[in-house]
């Protein structure tokens, strides 16, 4: 059996007295699109933030291609937390797309895309700029390279954010509610880009409330509640034959709210 791209084991995270994640296990294979769904407060965003090392985990481990993330084993065999400067190279192997775009407002669209490859990866400027243009064309914004983020719609800004993440040539793409801050008419253009990435077998973990996207694009759907993975399977299994009462209730309430 090949090593999964991502392996999460026994992941736990607390915020004070609140348990955000409890004993979460998750494997993501090469080319998989794993879509994580669940009610607000179920731990979905905390999960991807822990994977990306934006949150310190309290228990368990995360591995990328078999490499332990954020932790190292010392000479006595004890796990120690790695300092931020040591985890930076690990984080560069993951592309994170946030809810709120997080573009640099003082930089052009093109420079938002090529800045990190030049500064962090040491790519030659000409090469990085050429790739930035290619990526902007890939997300339908090849004509917007000289614009600034404030001149773009929210959907366009999120597409730039996706191009920026891809510019780092990540092993794994993480999406944290990428359409939740968008007006409804702009959601489709972002989901279309994500669908094209899935068709190209980009390895992805997507946290979203867009259940139709999960039905149509996911190779596997993970349902979380109260910080735990309650159920997972193919879209047909999760949406067509939910096994747990909790998932059945969630899908019924979601359908009622959407109608």
N, C-alpha and C positions, 0 to 999 in steps of 0.2 A: 504494500500500500504506500503510495507516495505521501510525502509530508505535505500537509495542507499549507496554503499560503499563510493563513491566520489560524492560530490555535489559542483559545481562551479556556482556562481551567480554574474553577472554583473562585471566580472573581467576586470580590466583596468590596463595597464602598459605603461609608457612613458619612453623613453630615450632621454632627452632633448626635442627637438621639434618634435621628431619622436614618433608617436603612434604605439606601438608594439601590444597591445591588446586593444580592444574596446568593452566593454559590452558583454563579452563572458559568455555564460551559457553552462554547461555540467553536465550531470548525468551519472554515471557508476555504473551499478548494479553488484551484486555478480556474479562472473564467467564470466562476459563480457570481450570480447577483443575489445576494441575501437581503431581503427587505424585512425590516423590523417594524412591527406595528404594535399598537396597544394604546390604552387610555393615557391621557396626560398624567404625568407623575409616576409612570410605570417603570422608569429607569432607562428608557430607550436612549435619550441623549447622553445620559451619564455613561452608558456603555461605550458609545463611540468616542466620547471624550477621554475615557480611561484607556481605550485602545490607542488613541493618538497621544497619550501621555500628557494631556492637558490637565488631567486630574490624577493625583496620587492614589494608587489602589491601597486598600487596607488588608486585602487577603487575595490569595490566588496568584495567577501569572498570565502574561500575554506573550506569545511568541509570533514572530514574523519570519517565515521560511526557516523555522527551527531555532532562531536566535531569540533569546530572552530579552524582552524590552523593559528598560527602566530599572532592571535589577542585575546584579552580578554576584557570582559566588566567590567569596574571599578564600584565602589560603586554608582557613579552617573549615571550609565547606558551608559557611553561613551566608545566607542571602543578604546583600546590602543594597540599599537604594543608590542609584547612580546620580551624580550631579547633573544639572541641566546641560552643561557644556558637553557632557559625555553622551547624553541622549539625543542631542541635536542631529547627528548623522543618522540615527535610527528614525527620527521623525521625518527626515527628508525622504524616506522611502515610502511614506504614506501621504496621499493628497487629501486634504480636508476641505470640504465646502460647507460653510456655515449658513445659518438662517439669514444673517444680516450682511452678506457679501464681503465686508471687511476689506474693501479696496482702498488703496492710498489715494486720497482725494486730490493731492497736489501733483500726482503723476498722470501722464496720459495713459490711455487704455493699453497701448502697446507696451509702454514701459512697465506698467503693472504686471504684465505677463513675463517680460524678459529680465526684470530686476533680480529676482531670486536665483535663477540659473547662473547669472553672471557673478553675483556676490557669494552665493553659497556653494555652487558647483564648479565655479571657475571656468564656465564656458566662454569662449571668445565672443565678444560683443556682436560681431557680424553674424555669427552662427546663431546666437540666441535671438537676435532680432528677426532673422529669417524664419526661425521656428515659431516665434511669437506670431508672425503674420500668418503662417500656415494654420496655427491653432485658432486664431481669430476667424479665419475663413471657415474652419471646421465647425465652429459654433455659430456661423452666420453673421459674423461681425467684422469681416475683412475690411470693410469700408469705414470702420470707426476707430482705427488705430490712433489717430491724432486727437480724438475727443478726450474729454475728461469725464470721470464718473458722474459728476453732477449733470452732465448733458445727456445721460442715458436713462432709460426707463429702468424700473426695478428688475424686470426680466432680462434686459440687456446686461445690467450689472452682474446678475447672477451667472449669466453665460460667460462673461469675462472672468469671473471667479473660477469657473470650471476650467477655462483655458489656462488660467494661472496655475491651478493645481496640476494640470496635465504637463505643463512646461517643465516640471521637476522630474518627469519620467517615473512616476510612483509605481511601486509594486502593487499597491492597494489603494483604492479610492474610497473615502468615507464621506457620506452625505448626512448632515444633521438638519432635518426638516428644511430642505433647500427651497421649498415653495411656500412656506408658511407666512413669509413676510410680503408676499406678492399679491397684487390685486388679482381676482379670479381670472380675468381675461389674459393675464400674462403667464399663468401657470403652465399652459400647454407648450409654450416655446422652450421652457426649461426642461420639461419632461421629455420633449422630443430629442433634445441633445443627450439626455441621460439614456434614452432608449437606443440611440445610435451607438453610444458607448457599450451598452449591453450587447448589442448585435455584433460588436467587434470583439466580444469576449473579454472586456475589461473586468478585472476582479473588483467587485463593489460590495460595500455594506451600506444600505440606504435606510435611514430612519425617516419615516413619512406617515402622514395621514391619508395620502392619496391611494386608496385601496384599489382603484381601477388600475393604476400603474402596477401595483403589486400583483394583481391578477394576471396582467398581460405580459409583464417583463421579468418578474422574479423567477429564478430557478428554485428558490426555497423561500418560504415565508416563516418568520419567527414571531410568535405572539408573546409579549411580555405583560406581566401585571405584578404590581407590588414588588418590583425589583428582581423578579424571577422569570425564567423562561418557562411558560406554562405549556406551550404546544408549538410544534414546528412540523413542516412538511412541504410538499409541493403546493402551488396555488390551488390546484383542484382538491387536494386533501384538506387544506386549511379552510378554504371558503366553501367547498362543496360538502364536506363531511366533518365538521368540527367535532372533536371527541369530548371536550370538556364543557361543562355548563358555563364557565366563565367566558370562554371564547364565543359560545353561542349567544350569550347575552350581549357581548360587545358588538358582534356583527348585527344583531337585531337592532340595537340602539343606534348604530351607525347608519343602518339602512333607513330607519325611521327619521333620523335627523336630515338625511340627504333627500328624502322624498317631500 
